[in-house]
Amino acid sequence: MKHFRKELTVEAETRFALINITDQVEDAIRESNIVEGLCLVSPIHVTGSCFIGDNEKGSIADIAKWAEKMAPHEPLTLWRHNESGEENGDATLKRHLMGREVVIAVTGGKADFGTWEQVFYGEFDGTTPKNILVKIIGE
């Protein structure tokens, strides 16, 4: 069995952002030369999430609205985590809501997506560069 590892770096323009990383993931799959296998896509920090969704403006807006409603950033006193001096208690909860990673089937050397499926990175805590692990195993 072959394996391949790559780190993607993304930088959100705002504190909360949903970034389509499908092209970068598909590039990594091609680069891996793995034809049949599995591709893991996972943020390498606790305030971001990778997920599969529809790249449609309304859907993206709905996800953002839902996540903020479920774990609002303010008031900062709402979350005990913020008592540590951080202001990202909401971000860690949003990550739990959205999940940590996705696993994508690789078939014929390509991501085996459904018709509207795309890979997104959700950033919930800022504008500093963040890394995303892409790990592919297979033959």
HULINUR-V107585 format. One record per helix or strand of 2 or more residues. SS is the DSSP state (2 for helix, 1 for strand). FROM is the first residue (numbers start at 1). TO is the last residue. If there is no record, write none. Layout:
ss:SS from:FROM to:TO
ss:SS from:FROM to:TO
This chain:
ss:1 from:2 to:10
ss:1 from:17 to:20
ss:2 from:22 to:32
ss:1 from:37 to:43
ss:1 from:48 to:54
ss:2 from:57 to:70
ss:2 from:76 to:78
ss:2 from:80 to:84
ss:2 from:89 to:98
ss:1 from:101 to:107
ss:1 from:110 to:111
ss:1 from:117 to:123
ss:1 from:130 to:138
